[in-house]
């Protein structure tokens, strides 16, 4: 079977890296999508372990569709009986980009009618009760190519289950994990986030360090599929549980807001990780650790802070981080002239997206230490 792991633009390499680390066959990588092959156990492992993917989809079929008639007939031609029972509640999500069929609501309506007609014909029914378990179908239109798939997740993969309280402009768990994976963080590497907000990046780093599968404490839509082998998730969860390494971590999250740090402690406890927290402004950052990785998601001067305040903050960050020359620094920002405000050109940049805003991850390498990160870039 073919599966699609969707992700934010710029994180495709991290998703591919994670799949290969799981010994899962990666077929190809396109913008915001990584295609891989396997069986239902492969799917369960991907759902449990993928840290920077947004969703995992099971592809049912794809075809050209330049008209709604072609979309209807192409959808109806697929073998939906393999996935949908006579009483299944069919829910269709959709999206369209660079296609003549740009009305998402019309695509959803036509796909659902085509699936319903095929299922009724397959089971010899006049009507579908839709009183049973829900099956979520995704129709994606890209450059007039229709892809029909089952959503394996339900709630997106960023919903780990540990972050029950939020702060203004929070970083998603999947993006936070992606930044950690793009940095030079290893399980025994010290890591500091001096503006940690709700604690996403320190907690994700601790989960990586202790080999904790991010999806271990949540459920997935695929678990209710009637056609799924009963042991697919059981075996994957047992493997994930057995893989946890309860090693101590050298990770610190700090923030100027004491309320944020209280939330961080609650989130870390729920995630099952122990790390260090402190209430302090970034200008008071000090550490006894000799070297390591700094990750930072400061205000961009849009949702939080005025632009002039953000510029002043970036200058402060530069002075503080320069006092730690043996530390690698990773800063994500949507400010167009970030490097000018920070006063230093980055050694490497990566375009990302955060909450619908185009951002850049600016990486500054340590004076002593190479460019080797946690993954291939």
C-alpha positions in Angstrom: 0.0 0.0 0.0 1.0 3.6 -0.5 0.8 6.2 2.2 1.3 10.0 2.2 2.8 11.8 5.1 1.9 15.5 4.8 4.0 18.2 6.5 4.7 21.9 6.5 6.9 23.2 3.6 10.5 22.9 4.6 10.1 19.9 6.8 10.0 17.2 4.1 13.6 16.1 4.8 12.9 15.6 8.5 9.9 13.4 7.7 11.9 11.4 5.2 14.7 11.0 7.7 12.3 9.7 10.4 10.7 7.2 8.0 14.1 5.9 7.0 15.1 5.6 10.6 12.1 3.4 11.1 13.3 1.2 8.2 10.2 2.3 6.2 10.6 2.5 2.4 10.4 6.1 1.2 9.1 6.2 -2.4 9.4 9.9 -3.2 9.3 13.4 -1.7 7.3 16.3 -3.1 6.4 19.7 -1.7 4.8 19.2 1.7 4.4 15.4 1.0 6.5 12.3 1.5 5.2 9.1 -0.1 6.1 5.8 1.5 5.0 2.1 1.2 4.2 -0.6 3.6 1.4 -2.5 5.3 -1.0 -1.6 8.2 1.7 -2.2 10.8 3.9 0.2 8.9 1.1 2.8 9.0 0.7 2.3 12.8 4.4 2.8 13.4 4.4 5.9 11.2 1.5 7.4 13.1 3.1 6.7 16.5 6.6 7.9 15.6 6.5 10.7 13.0 7.4 13.9 14.9 7.3 16.6 12.2 4.5 15.3 9.9 1.0 16.8 10.0 -1.0 13.8 8.8 -0.7 10.3 7.4 -3.0 9.3 4.6 -3.7 5.9 3.0 -3.9 6.5 -0.8 -6.9 4.8 -2.4 -6.2 6.0 -5.9 -5.3 9.0 -8.1 -6.3 10.1 -11.6 -6.6 13.1 -13.9 -9.8 15.1 -13.4 -10.4 18.2 -15.6 -14.1 18.2 -15.0 -16.6 17.3 -12.2 -17.8 14.4 -14.4 -14.2 13.0 -14.5 -13.9 13.4 -10.8 -17.2 11.5 -10.2 -16.3 8.7 -12.6 -12.7 8.4 -11.4 -13.8 8.2 -7.7 -16.6 5.7 -8.5 -14.1 3.4 -10.3 -12.0 2.9 -7.1 -12.6 -0.1 -5.0 -14.3 1.5 -1.9 -15.7 -1.8 -0.6 -12.2 -2.6 0.7 -12.5 0.3 3.1 -16.1 1.2 3.7 -18.8 -0.9 5.3 -22.5 -0.6 4.4 -23.1 1.4 7.7 -19.9 3.5 7.6 -20.4 7.2 8.2 -18.5 8.8 5.2 -17.0 12.2 5.9 -15.1 14.0 3.0 -12.5 16.7 3.5 -10.9 18.5 0.6 -8.4 20.9 -0.8 -7.5 22.3 -4.2 -4.5 24.1 -5.6 -3.6 25.1 -9.1 -6.6 23.1 -10.5 -9.6 23.9 -12.7 -11.8 22.3 -10.0 -11.1 24.9 -7.5 -14.4 24.7 -5.5 -13.5 22.5 -2.6 -17.1 22.2 -1.4 -18.2 20.9 -4.8 -15.3 18.4 -5.0 -16.3 17.1 -1.5 -20.0 16.8 -2.5 -19.2 15.0 -5.8 -16.7 12.6 -4.2 -19.1 11.6 -1.4 -21.9 11.0 -3.9 -19.6 8.8 -6.1 -18.4 6.8 -3.0 -22.0 6.3 -1.8 -23.1 5.2 -5.2 -20.2 2.7 -5.5 -20.8 1.3 -1.9 -24.5 0.9 -2.5 -23.9 -0.9 -5.8 -21.2 -3.1 -4.1 -23.5 -4.2 -1.3 -26.8 -4.2 -3.3 -28.3 -1.4 -1.2 -30.7 1.4 -2.0 -29.6 3.6 0.9 -26.7 4.0 3.3 -27.6 4.4 7.0 -24.2 5.9 7.9 -25.0 4.9 11.5 -21.6 3.1 12.1 -18.1 4.2 12.6 -16.7 7.2 10.7 -14.3 6.9 7.7 -12.7 10.2 6.8 -11.9 10.5 3.1 -9.6 13.2 1.8 -9.8 14.5 -1.8 -6.8 16.5 -2.9 -6.8 18.4 -6.2 -3.3 19.5 -7.4 -2.7 20.6 -11.0 -5.8 18.7 -12.1 -4.6 15.5 -10.5 -7.1 14.0 -8.0 -5.8 12.0 -5.1 -8.3 10.1 -3.0 -7.1 8.9 0.4 -8.3 7.8 3.9 -7.2 10.0 6.8 -5.5 7.7 9.2 -5.1 10.4 12.0 -8.4 12.1 12.8 -6.9 14.9 14.9 -3.6 16.0 13.3 -0.3 14.6 14.5 0.5 17.8 16.3 -2.1 16.8 18.8 0.2 14.9 21.1 -2.1 15.2 24.0 0.3 16.8 26.5 -0.3 20.5 25.7 -3.7 21.3 27.3 -3.0 25.0 28.0 -1.8 27.5 25.5 0.0 30.8 25.4 -0.3 33.6 22.8 1.1 32.5 19.4 2.2 29.0 20.4 4.5 26.9 18.2 2.9 23.7 17.0 4.4 20.5 18.3 5.2 19.2 14.8 7.1 22.4 13.9 8.9 22.5 17.3 10.0 18.9 16.7 11.1 19.8 13.1 13.3 22.6 14.4 14.9 20.3 16.9 15.5 17.7 14.2 17.1 20.4 11.9 19.4 21.5 14.7 22.5 19.8 15.9 20.7 18.2 18.9 21.6 14.7 20.0 20.3 12.8 23.1 23.3 13.7 25.1 23.5 17.3 23.9 22.5 20.2 26.2 19.7 22.3 24.9 18.3 25.6 26.0 15.1 27.4 24.9 15.3 30.9 26.5 11.8 31.9 25.4 10.0 28.6 25.7 6.4 29.8 25.9 4.3 26.7 26.6 7.4 24.5 26.5 7.0 22.9 23.1 10.6 22.7 21.9 12.2 21.6 25.2 9.5 18.9 25.7 9.9 17.7 22.1 13.7 17.6 22.6 13.3 15.5 25.8 11.0 13.1 24.0 13.6 12.7 21.2 16.3 12.2 23.8 14.4 9.5 25.6 13.1 7.9 22.3 9.5 8.5 23.3 7.1 8.0 20.4 5.1 11.3 20.2 1.8 9.5 19.4 2.0 6.9 22.1 -0.5 8.6 24.4 -3.2 9.3 21.9 -5.6 7.5 19.6 -6.0 7.6 15.8 -8.9 7.4 13.4 -7.4 4.3 11.8 -7.8 2.4 15.0 -11.6 2.3 14.4 -11.4 0.9 10.9 -13.3 -2.3 10.6 -10.9 -3.7 8.0 -7.8 -3.0 10.0 -5.9 -6.1 11.4 -6.6 -6.2 15.1 -2.9 -6.4 16.1 -1.6 -3.6 13.9 -1.6 -0.9 16.6 -1.1 -3.4 19.5 2.3 -4.5 18.1 3.3 -0.9 17.2 2.4 0.4 20.7 4.3 -2.4 22.4 7.4 -1.7 20.3 7.1 2.0 21.1 6.7 1.4 24.8 9.7 -1.0 24.9 11.8 1.6 23.1 11.6 4.3 25.7 15.0 5.1 27.3 14.7 6.8 30.7 18.0 8.6 30.5 18.5 12.0 32.2 18.5 15.0 29.9 20.3 18.3 29.9 17.5 20.5 28.7 16.4 23.9 30.0 13.3 25.9 29.1 13.1 29.5 30.5 10.7 32.3 30.0 10.2 35.8 31.4 6.6 34.9 32.3 6.2 32.8 35.5 2.7 31.7 34.4 4.2 30.2 31.2 6.7 28.2 33.2 3.9 26.8 35.4 2.1 25.6 32.2 5.4 24.1 30.9 5.8 22.0 34.1 2.2 20.7 33.7 2.8 19.9 30.0 6.1 18.1 30.7 4.5 16.0 33.4 1.8 15.0 31.0 4.3 14.2 28.3 6.2 12.0 30.8 9.5 13.9 30.7 11.6 15.5 33.4 13.7 18.6 32.5 14.7 22.0 33.9 12.6 25.1 33.9 13.4 28.7 35.0 11.7 32.1 35.2 14.0 34.7 33.7 14.4 37.1 30.8 16.7 36.2 27.9 19.2 38.9 28.9 19.9 36.9 32.1 20.7 33.6 30.3 23.6 31.8 31.9 24.6 28.1 32.0 27.2 25.8 33.5 27.0 23.6 30.4 30.0 24.1 28.3 28.4 23.8 24.8 25.1 22.7 23.2 22.2 23.9 21.2 20.0 27.0 21.6 16.6 27.0 20.0 14.4 30.1 20.1 11.0 31.2 18.8 11.0 35.0 19.7 8.1 37.4 18.9 8.1 38.5 15.3 6.8 42.0 15.8 3.3 41.0 14.5 1.1 39.0 16.8 3.2 39.9 19.8 5.3 43.1 20.3 5.6 46.0 18.0 8.2 45.8 15.2 10.5 48.2 17.0 10.3 46.2 20.2 11.1 43.0 18.3 14.2 44.7 16.7 15.4 45.7 20.2 14.9 42.2 21.5 16.8 40.6 18.6 19.8 42.9 19.4 19.7 41.7 23.0 19.5 38.1 21.9 22.6 38.6 19.7 24.7 40.0 22.6 23.6 37.2 24.9 24.1 34.4 22.5 27.5 35.7 21.4 28.6 35.3 25.0 28.1 31.5 24.4 30.5 31.0 21.5 30.5 27.2 21.8 26.7 27.0 21.4 24.9 26.5 18.1 21.9 29.0 17.8 18.7 28.2 15.9 16.1 31.1 15.7 12.8 31.0 13.8 11.4 34.3 12.7 8.9 35.8 10.2 10.6 39.2 10.3 11.8 40.0 6.8 14.9 41.8 7.9 15.7 39.5 10.8 19.5 39.3 10.1 19.7 43.0 9.9 17.9 43.4 13.2 20.0 40.6 14.8 23.2 42.1 13.4 24.6 38.9 11.9 24.2 36.8 8.8 23.2 33.2 9.4 25.4 30.3 8.5 22.4 28.4 7.1 18.7 29.2 6.5 15.6 27.1 6.0 12.2 28.4 4.8 9.4 27.2 7.1 5.8 28.1 7.9 4.3 28.9 11.3 0.6 29.6 11.8 0.2 30.5 8.1 3.2 32.9 8.2 6.3 32.4 6.0 9.2 32.1 8.4 12.9 31.3 8.2 15.0 29.2 10.5 18.3 31.0 11.0 21.1 28.7 12.1 24.4 30.0 13.5 27.1 27.4 14.0 29.3 27.3 17.1 32.8 28.6 16.7 34.1 25.2 17.7 32.1 22.3 16.3 31.0 21.1 12.9 27.8 21.5 10.9 26.6 18.0 11.5 23.0 18.0 12.6 20.6 15.4 14.0 19.7 14.5 10.4 20.6 14.8 6.8 19.7 18.1 5.3 
